[in-house]
Amino acid sequence: MPEIRCVKELGGITTTTNMKRIIWQFIIIAFVALRVPAQTPLEFFTNQANALLQAEFGFGVTNIPVYSTTNPAVGYSASVHYLLQSAANDYDATTPATNFPSVFRPVFSWQTNTLFIVGYTCVTTDFYAQIGCGFKAISDPTITANDNVWGIPWVVGAKGQTPAFNEYCYSSEVIVERDLLFVRYPAAPAGQYDIYRPPQYTNQFYIMSVSNIFGAEAWNFYPTTFTNSVTLVVSNQVSVTMTNNYNFGTNMVFDAATNWTIDSWPAGGFMIPLFTNTTSLPFSYWSESTEQFVTLSAPNGFLASDFQQTGWPVHVWTLNITNNLMYALVDNGTGRVLDFVNLGAFGSSLNINQTLANIFSELPFNVWTVAPATDAPNSPMSEGALNQIVIGMEESLEFLDSLLGLSGGYPGSVGIFSAPFGVPSGAPVLGPAYASFIQSCSWQAGNPMVHYTIGDLANPGFNEDITIVPPVLINSSLASSMSNSVCSLGEVNPDYNSGAVEDFCFDLSNGLFQIGFSGAADLPYAVWASTNILDWCQIGTVAQPSPGVFQFEDPAATNYSARFYQVRLP
């Protein structure tokens, strides 16, 4: 009787366009028909990967270009990793199901202005020693052969029913307020302000705060408990910057890391080894005179200290967040790696000006409209600032009198009062030019078995979710409106649809190879076949006698001394 084996795999062999799916290989191997010479895991992986890469890209496993200082199109893609993953899976298909997965770590070399992967080496029990060497940015000219490089994953064969990395996400709460300050010139050399005259010039001040939460999640998406004692090793290096078009940037870099031991992982259970919060920009005002953020010690207490401003600079505020995330699942008994993710230099860039304009675009008085203001020294006042003044006059008669220099206005003991309500300097102001919103970004696995590159995880429908939150007073507690639920951790991803084969059975009788399995109803499963694991062709589609129940027969199975099968999703 031939030997029958079932192998889990992440993808097909001959195409790189079919990325996010699960494929099960149903393999029939006659004892005398396995014509693969004895090879080490690395030799098998290298030979298989060479054949796949050469056919698809024209380069082999010893010269994979991953970065170029002169060509931004060069990079490590999900398509390249998909073929490498297939090679690792094909080797693990030949080993007992109880074996640990094969893990292959890339070896690097700079050649002129391009960084290449020039081969792979096996990772066995040396995980902690290798990770202890740290990681380098992919553009770092000092990268040597055995360095770890952000964004270049190890290749982990699919083996056993192992929990997997599932999601990384973060949320940023941005609070923005613009105050307008109207200043009277002194009426006498003694420096006393004429309290009954209109203001002589107007300053604008931006007050901002940014607080953040970050989280990562793993999931045992199998229907059985994972009983191995394992450690989740997770670290994230985050850079948060607020920039404007004056070459200003406030940069906060911090690291978050955890080692979390799990002795029994229940079926369907989510683990959140990393969930942390920070304040990347405490409440501060932008000082036009010093061109920097100044921490706000008391609400509006800064107003008398700045100089007379000219023009109405646009600023183009931009919030940039960059992450370098490492995740590993390590078996405690052996030190072997079960899962490894290395996502480097990914994140988001949020144009705050545009976000504010969009949020309030339907209001009759949009206080965040920038035009016609420019960065020119004597540009006209922005439409948003004019609308802010109009709202102030409608809301407060005292404010209107103050603008006109009438006796009913605020005297302004230091010669300054602020829109919109004419509140004297030193008092808290919650005016119409105020906004508070949350941006949530999430990188989720459409299927948790496909999660090794950003291309596998990117979920455009969830990458930028802007949520308006109720106003809060300046100096109130931060991140009060953000929680675990903002990041959707601990939940099945909205786009999750594994298409995974379950309850499979197969038989070889009467000259027919027969497959039966359950899967996602109405998905177009197809069967591909090969005689050498390298060259594949589709031999048919899978019938669905009833919703979610699939069957397939191959009457030509006995025509071959060895034939390999895959069930694929397009």
Secondary structure, DSSP 4 states (H G I P E B T S, - for coil): --EEEEEEESS-SS-SS--S--EEEEEEE-TTT--PPP--HHHHHHHHHHHHHHHHHS--TT-EEEEESS-TT----HHHHHHHHHHHHHHHTTS-TTSPPPEEEEEEEEETTEEEEEEEEE-SS-HHHHHTT-EE-TT-TT--TT-EETT-PPEE---SS--EEEEEEEEEEEEEEEEEEEEPPBSSTT--B-TTS--SEEEEEEEEEEEEEEEEEEE--SSS-B-S-EEEEEEEEEEEEEE-TTS-EEEEEEEEEEEEEES-B-TT-EEEEEEEEEEEEEEEEEETTTTEEEE-SSTTTTTTTS----S------EEEEEEEEEEEEEETTT--EEEEEEEEEEEEEEEHHHHHHHHTTTSSS-TT--TT--SSTTPPPPHHHHHHHHHHHHH-HHHHHHHHT-TTS---TTSEEETTTTEETTS----SSEEEEEEEEEEE-SSTTS-SSHHHHB-GGGS-EEEE-----TTSPTTTT--GGGGTTTS--TT------EEEEEEEETTEEEEEEE-STT---EEEEESSSSS-EEEEE-EEEETTEEEEEETTGGG-SEEEEEEE--
